Amino acid sequence: MSTKQNFLKISSIDSVSSDMALIAKILSLQKKALKNDKGESMYYYGILGDETGTIPFTAWTFSSSLRVGDVIEIEHASSREYNGTIRLNIDARSQVVMKPGTDMEVKRSYSEKKIRDLSLKEPFVTVKGKISGVIEKEKEKNGEMITLYYGNLEDDTAVIRVTSFSRKLEEGETVKIVGAKVSEYNGRLRLTISDKTQVEHADLDFKIGIRLSNISDVKSPISGVSLAAVIVNIGAKSGVIKRCKTCNRKIDDDFCEEHPDDGFYKDLFAYFTAEDGTGYVHCTSGKSSLEEILGLTPDPLETQNITSNQVMKKLNETLLGKPVVISGDFVKNNDSLTFRARTIKQMSEDDLRIVQMFEAEEII
Ligand SMILES: [Zn+2]
């Protein structure tokens, strides 16, 4: 490549143009397979940054060895407008060269998001909410003991787990977190606060309430959401299951393969499909959420020795075809979202009013 090249800064790319050269750092990178009549081709997309700003990009030719954090020199790129945003386009005419060993300070701009709308597609964001459930843990890092803070952040749309490496999290504090990193861990989204993240005390301009959501509006595994839905199908294997007393795993025989002498206990379990007019989701629920709605006294398994058939009968009578409010967490399983119900209750008159208000707001 020519060293006399005139490199553009990202902040100056503000219109549709072609034949541009720039040096930038890869801030996020994802790939997608595209099928056409010639077969399958791969394209890449993500965000590039330099010391002046960030820009989304699409690349039709890109080395598969490139990674997030790499600094690259790009020649003959073009820009185009897509959904009101300028994107950088790297195509067959463009040249991309990696600059190994180079690092670059990046000026990031973070858009403010509601927790429900967080996704891996936008890995750095600004969010506002209330901190709860704080736990401190000491961990060793590079021979030094550091304190990590774990907690939840909630706003008026959802709840997300937060890990902080740098700043103490205070129970009940309301904060604005600028430049939090979104990642996925064990099928759930998580926010990370590092020393590059800014955390400031903030007054919330919203109220934290029931957090009703349309099923179709949830695209990421976020927690603390309520669905107003109808249960349209109950899984045939719902009922009473056995779990190992030691590892709590569901077992099919009367003993656990790893702890054969430790015995088992019985547990309630149900899976069902909930539909709300915007979409449907497969749900799972355990003892704590089922006991109440099925009218069982606490710990009925020991005292009543209820059978799977009896539970199934009660489930069908109480839930099938009925409007309910289910609260819980979305979890990602094999690329699709399922819902873990923490509570299930029949829709009351009060709930119905809230749902109607919610739907009226949607229309406005
Ligand atoms: Zn076991």
Residues whose N, C-alpha, C, O or C-beta is under 5 A from the ligand:
A	BS01	ZN	C244 T246 C247 C256 E258 H259
